[in-house]
Amino acid sequence: MLIRNSEIWMAYLNTRIESKPVLTRPVLVVQSNMLNNAYHPTTIICPLTANIQKDAEILRVNIPLGMTNLKASHDIMIDQVRTIGNNRFIRKLGDLPEELAHQVKQNLSIILGIT
C-alpha cells in the first residue's frame, strides 16, 4: 500500500488495535513523500474531526463539504499531529485540494516553530 502526502485516509487511532471499541477516524497524511516512497513503517498524520471550531485558525484547517469525498465538513486538527503504524490505515478516502494542503503546511510550520 502506497501512502502519499495530502491524502485523506480512514485509520484506526486506538492505542492498541486489539482494544474495544475500535476508534476509527479520517486522517490527513502530512509526512513527506520521501519517507512514503521508502515504505517507512510509520506515517505522520493529522486527525480530522466533524466538530468544527470557527475560531481556531492556526490550530485547524477546515475542509468544506464537497471538496473531498468526506460526507460532512471536517476540521484538520493541526495541533494533534502524531505518528501511526502503516497497519492502521484502512482505506483511502480522497485527496486534499492543493490550496488546503498549502495552508496545512504553513500552519504546521507555525505551531512547530519551523518558520
PyRosetta script that sets phi, psi and omega in degrees:
from pyrosetta import init, pose_from_sequence

init()
pose = pose_from_sequence("MLIRNSEIWMAYLNTRIESKPVLTRPVLVVQSNMLNNAYHPTTIICPLTANIQKDAEILRVNIPLGMTNLKASHDIMIDQVRTIGNNRFIRKLGDLPEELAHQVKQNLSIILGIT")
pose.set_psi(1, 124.1)
pose.set_omega(1, 178.6)
pose.set_phi(2, -99.8)
pose.set_psi(2, 122.0)
pose.set_omega(2, -179.3)
pose.set_phi(3, -106.3)
pose.set_psi(3, 134.1)
pose.set_omega(3, -174.9)
pose.set_phi(4, -121.0)
pose.set_psi(4, 152.4)
pose.set_omega(4, 174.9)
pose.set_phi(5, -57.8)
pose.set_psi(5, 141.0)
pose.set_omega(5, 177.7)
pose.set_phi(6, 73.8)
pose.set_psi(6, 10.9)
pose.set_omega(6, 173.4)
pose.set_phi(7, -87.8)
pose.set_psi(7, 148.6)
pose.set_omega(7, 175.5)
pose.set_phi(8, -106.6)
pose.set_psi(8, 127.8)
pose.set_omega(8, -178.0)
pose.set_phi(9, -128.0)
pose.set_psi(9, 154.6)
pose.set_omega(9, 165.6)
pose.set_phi(10, -88.0)
pose.set_psi(10, 135.1)
pose.set_omega(10, -176.2)
pose.set_phi(11, -143.7)
pose.set_psi(11, 154.7)
pose.set_omega(11, 171.7)
pose.set_phi(12, -80.0)
pose.set_psi(12, 128.6)
pose.set_omega(12, 180.0)
pose.set_phi(13, -118.3)
pose.set_psi(13, 11.4)
pose.set_omega(13, 175.1)
pose.set_phi(14, -62.1)
pose.set_psi(14, 157.1)
pose.set_omega(14, 174.1)
pose.set_phi(15, -60.9)
pose.set_psi(15, -42.1)
pose.set_omega(15, 176.6)
pose.set_phi(16, -127.5)
pose.set_psi(16, 135.8)
pose.set_omega(16, -179.4)
pose.set_phi(17, -62.3)
pose.set_psi(17, -30.7)
pose.set_omega(17, -177.0)
pose.set_phi(18, -73.4)
pose.set_psi(18, -17.6)
pose.set_omega(18, -175.9)
pose.set_phi(19, -71.0)
pose.set_psi(19, 153.1)
pose.set_omega(19, 179.7)
pose.set_phi(20, -120.6)
pose.set_psi(20, 148.7)
pose.set_omega(20, -10.0)
pose.set_phi(21, -73.5)
pose.set_psi(21, 158.5)
pose.set_omega(21, -178.1)
pose.set_phi(22, -79.8)
pose.set_psi(22, 127.0)
pose.set_omega(22, 177.8)
pose.set_phi(23, -96.1)
pose.set_psi(23, 115.6)
pose.set_omega(23, 174.4)
pose.set_phi(24, -115.0)
pose.set_psi(24, 147.9)
pose.set_omega(24, -177.3)
pose.set_phi(25, -156.2)
pose.set_psi(25, 147.5)
pose.set_omega(25, 171.5)
pose.set_phi(26, -68.6)
pose.set_psi(26, 144.4)
pose.set_omega(26, 179.6)
pose.set_phi(27, -135.5)
pose.set_psi(27, 153.6)
pose.set_omega(27, 175.4)
pose.set_phi(28, -106.6)
pose.set_psi(28, 129.4)
pose.set_omega(28, 176.2)
pose.set_phi(29, -77.7)
pose.set_psi(29, 121.1)
pose.set_omega(29, 178.6)
pose.set_phi(30, -114.2)
pose.set_psi(30, -1.8)
pose.set_omega(30, 179.8)
pose.set_phi(31, -70.6)
pose.set_psi(31, 145.9)
pose.set_omega(31, 178.1)
pose.set_phi(32, -61.0)
pose.set_psi(32, 143.2)
pose.set_omega(32, 176.0)
pose.set_phi(33, -67.0)
pose.set_psi(33, -16.8)
pose.set_omega(33, 174.2)
pose.set_phi(34, -58.4)
pose.set_psi(34, -46.6)
pose.set_omega(34, 176.9)
pose.set_phi(35, -73.8)
pose.set_psi(35, -38.6)
pose.set_omega(35, 179.2)
pose.set_phi(36, -60.2)
pose.set_psi(36, -41.8)
pose.set_omega(36, -179.9)
pose.set_phi(37, -68.3)
pose.set_psi(37, -22.7)
pose.set_omega(37, 179.5)
pose.set_phi(38, -86.8)
pose.set_psi(38, 4.3)
pose.set_omega(38, -178.3)
pose.set_phi(39, 54.7)
pose.set_psi(39, 43.8)
pose.set_omega(39, 175.7)
pose.set_phi(40, -57.5)
pose.set_psi(40, 141.0)
pose.set_omega(40, -173.3)
pose.set_phi(41, -73.8)
pose.set_psi(41, -12.3)
pose.set_omega(41, 176.9)
pose.set_phi(42, -127.7)
pose.set_psi(42, 162.5)
pose.set_omega(42, -178.1)
pose.set_phi(43, -137.7)
pose.set_psi(43, 138.4)
pose.set_omega(43, 178.0)
pose.set_phi(44, -85.8)
pose.set_psi(44, 128.5)
pose.set_omega(44, -176.2)
pose.set_phi(45, -134.6)
pose.set_psi(45, 165.1)
pose.set_omega(45, 165.3)
pose.set_phi(46, -121.1)
pose.set_psi(46, 126.8)
pose.set_omega(46, 178.1)
pose.set_phi(47, -71.5)
pose.set_psi(47, 157.0)
pose.set_omega(47, 176.6)
pose.set_phi(48, -109.6)
pose.set_psi(48, 155.7)
pose.set_omega(48, 176.0)
pose.set_phi(49, -140.9)
pose.set_psi(49, 148.0)
pose.set_omega(49, 174.2)
pose.set_phi(50, -87.8)
pose.set_psi(50, -2.2)
pose.set_omega(50, 176.7)
pose.set_phi(51, -84.3)
pose.set_psi(51, 88.8)
pose.set_omega(51, -172.7)
pose.set_phi(52, -73.9)
pose.set_psi(52, 131.9)
pose.set_omega(52, 176.1)
pose.set_phi(53, -115.4)
pose.set_psi(53, 114.2)
pose.set_omega(53, -174.8)
pose.set_phi(54, -77.7)
pose.set_psi(54, -19.5)
pose.set_omega(54, -174.1)
pose.set_phi(55, -111.3)
pose.set_psi(55, 32.1)
pose.set_omega(55, -178.3)
pose.set_phi(56, -126.3)
pose.set_psi(56, 58.8)
pose.set_omega(56, -170.2)
pose.set_phi(57, -59.9)
pose.set_psi(57, -40.9)
pose.set_omega(57, -179.0)
pose.set_phi(58, -81.4)
pose.set_psi(58, -37.6)
pose.set_omega(58, -174.8)
pose.set_phi(59, -79.3)
pose.set_psi(59, -17.1)
pose.set_omega(59, -178.5)
pose.set_phi(60, -139.0)
pose.set_psi(60, 149.2)
pose.set_omega(60, 172.2)
pose.set_phi(61, -124.1)
pose.set_psi(61, 125.5)
pose.set_omega(61, -176.7)
pose.set_phi(62, -86.0)
pose.set_psi(62, 136.8)
pose.set_omega(62, 172.3)
pose.set_phi(63, -108.4)
pose.set_psi(63, 103.5)
pose.set_omega(63, -179.6)
pose.set_phi(64, -65.1)
pose.set_psi(64, 150.8)
pose.set_omega(64, 176.1)
pose.set_phi(65, -55.3)
pose.set_psi(65, 134.2)
pose.set_omega(65, 178.0)
pose.set_phi(66, 98.5)
pose.set_psi(66, -12.9)
pose.set_omega(66, -179.9)
pose.set_phi(67, -83.4)
pose.set_psi(67, -20.4)
pose.set_omega(67, 178.9)
pose.set_phi(68, -138.1)
pose.set_psi(68, -171.8)
pose.set_omega(68, 177.5)
pose.set_phi(69, -84.4)
pose.set_psi(69, 7.2)
pose.set_omega(69, 178.0)
pose.set_phi(70, -69.1)
pose.set_psi(70, 147.1)
pose.set_omega(70, -175.7)
pose.set_phi(71, -86.6)
pose.set_psi(71, 0.2)
pose.set_omega(71, 178.2)
pose.set_phi(72, -153.3)
pose.set_psi(72, 165.1)
pose.set_omega(72, 173.0)
pose.set_phi(73, -67.1)
pose.set_psi(73, 141.8)
pose.set_omega(73, -179.6)
pose.set_phi(74, -135.2)
pose.set_psi(74, 154.0)
pose.set_omega(74, 169.2)
pose.set_phi(75, -103.7)
pose.set_psi(75, 138.3)
pose.set_omega(75, 170.5)
pose.set_phi(76, -86.8)
pose.set_psi(76, 122.6)
pose.set_omega(76, -176.8)
pose.set_phi(77, -87.6)
pose.set_psi(77, 89.3)
pose.set_omega(77, -175.5)
pose.set_phi(78, -60.4)
pose.set_psi(78, -35.6)
pose.set_omega(78, -177.5)
pose.set_phi(79, -80.4)
pose.set_psi(79, 1.4)
pose.set_omega(79, 179.8)
pose.set_phi(80, -110.4)
pose.set_psi(80, 24.1)
pose.set_omega(80, -179.5)
pose.set_phi(81, -54.4)
pose.set_psi(81, 136.7)
pose.set_omega(81, -179.9)
pose.set_phi(82, -156.4)
pose.set_psi(82, 171.6)
pose.set_omega(82, 178.8)
pose.set_phi(83, -112.2)
pose.set_psi(83, 136.2)
pose.set_omega(83, 176.2)
pose.set_phi(84, -129.0)
pose.set_psi(84, 154.3)
pose.set_omega(84, 175.0)
pose.set_phi(85, -69.0)
pose.set_psi(85, 145.7)
pose.set_omega(85, -178.4)
pose.set_phi(86, -64.0)
pose.set_psi(86, -18.9)
pose.set_omega(86, 177.1)
pose.set_phi(87, -72.2)
pose.set_psi(87, -6.7)
pose.set_omega(87, 179.6)
pose.set_phi(88, -89.0)
pose.set_psi(88, -11.0)
pose.set_omega(88, 178.7)
pose.set_phi(89, -76.1)
pose.set_psi(89, 131.4)
pose.set_omega(89, -177.3)
pose.set_phi(90, -98.1)
pose.set_psi(90, -58.0)
pose.set_omega(90, -179.9)
pose.set_phi(91, -159.2)
pose.set_psi(91, 151.3)
pose.set_omega(91, 177.7)
pose.set_phi(92, -76.6)
pose.set_psi(92, 135.8)
pose.set_omega(92, 179.1)
pose.set_phi(93, -104.8)
pose.set_psi(93, -21.3)
pose.set_omega(93, -178.8)
pose.set_phi(94, 158.0)
pose.set_psi(94, -168.8)
pose.set_omega(94, -179.1)
pose.set_phi(95, -122.1)
pose.set_psi(95, 141.2)
pose.set_omega(95, 176.5)
pose.set_phi(96, -77.1)
pose.set_psi(96, 131.9)
pose.set_omega(96, 176.8)
pose.set_phi(97, -57.4)
pose.set_psi(97, 148.5)
pose.set_omega(97, -173.4)
pose.set_phi(98, -55.9)
pose.set_psi(98, -41.1)
pose.set_omega(98, -178.2)
pose.set_phi(99, -65.9)
pose.set_psi(99, -34.7)
pose.set_omega(99, 176.9)
pose.set_phi(100, -74.6)
pose.set_psi(100, -36.2)
pose.set_omega(100, 177.3)
pose.set_phi(101, -61.5)
pose.set_psi(101, -39.7)
pose.set_omega(101, 177.5)
pose.set_phi(102, -63.4)
pose.set_psi(102, -42.3)
pose.set_omega(102, 179.3)
pose.set_phi(103, -64.5)
pose.set_psi(103, -39.7)
pose.set_omega(103, 177.2)
pose.set_phi(104, -59.9)
pose.set_psi(104, -46.3)
pose.set_omega(104, 179.8)
pose.set_phi(105, -61.1)
pose.set_psi(105, -42.4)
pose.set_omega(105, 178.2)
pose.set_phi(106, -62.1)
pose.set_psi(106, -45.7)
pose.set_omega(106, -178.0)
pose.set_phi(107, -66.9)
pose.set_psi(107, -38.8)
pose.set_omega(107, 176.1)
pose.set_phi(108, -61.8)
pose.set_psi(108, -41.7)
pose.set_omega(108, 178.2)
pose.set_phi(109, -59.9)
pose.set_psi(109, -39.9)
pose.set_omega(109, -179.4)
pose.set_phi(110, -67.4)
pose.set_psi(110, -50.4)
pose.set_omega(110, -174.8)
pose.set_phi(111, -72.8)
pose.set_psi(111, -23.7)
pose.set_omega(111, 178.4)
pose.set_phi(112, -93.2)
pose.set_psi(112, -3.5)
pose.set_omega(112, 178.4)
pose.set_phi(113, 70.8)
pose.set_psi(113, 35.0)
pose.set_omega(113, -178.1)
pose.set_phi(114, -108.2)
pose.set_psi(114, 36.6)
pose.set_omega(114, -177.8)
pose.set_phi(115, -93.2)
pose.dump_pdb("model.pdb")
